[in-house]
Amino acid sequence: MDKINETQIGEAVSEALRIGGNDNGKLFARKLNIKVSLSDDPVWTCARCRRHHLHRSAGICTKCFGPLTSLQTSTCDLIWNSNYLAFSATSGREPIRLHSEELTAQTDDQVGRQRLFRGVSINLPTSERPPIRIVDEIDVLSVTTTMEVGVDIGNLQAVLLANMPPMRFNYQQRVGRAGRRNQAFSVVLTLCRGRSHDEFYFAHPFRITGTLHPHLL
Ligand SMILES: [Zn+2]
């Protein structure tokens, strides 16, 4: 394939965008022509890296830049069945909300965020607008260690620790927030990073969950 000058192709792309009403490389959703794929639409799969393409991509794979076959290799419905996200979208599964926020010492309205996480949406005189329950309620709260003390975030269904807490009592304080009251199930997942502290407790999980208090040793 002949080499194409980088500047020329850049100009051609920005000119095509400009003609379509998307000036300065800024894309406007309502000015894009979006084609939703149908079940029997063709798919070209890269033989080298297995990325699927819904167009010929000028004969070049968009991931590994290897050559892309000119003959279609599959159809969309076959790809949907083997793709977790596509399968959920095309099988008509009811969508669920997953509203995620963070709560740190820098969060302006910490109390408000805790309230929405607990599923309490009330209209306060200081609110900018009335709360919209389905939009404002929070499902996942990403917190720092400041949450360990003095903050009541209610009952949790799951706790994910991004590293191994320093001591047994830190661990218990964090995971102990899940599975209270009448919850039948709760999940706690701890990510052990590749550092000596985490690796030690990964190898000896009993030491973080069940060793005696230092005063009793
Ligand atoms: Zn490829």
Residues whose N, C-alpha, C, O or C-beta is under 5 A from the ligand:
A	BS01	ZN	C46 R48 C49 R50 R51 C61 K63 C64 F65 G66
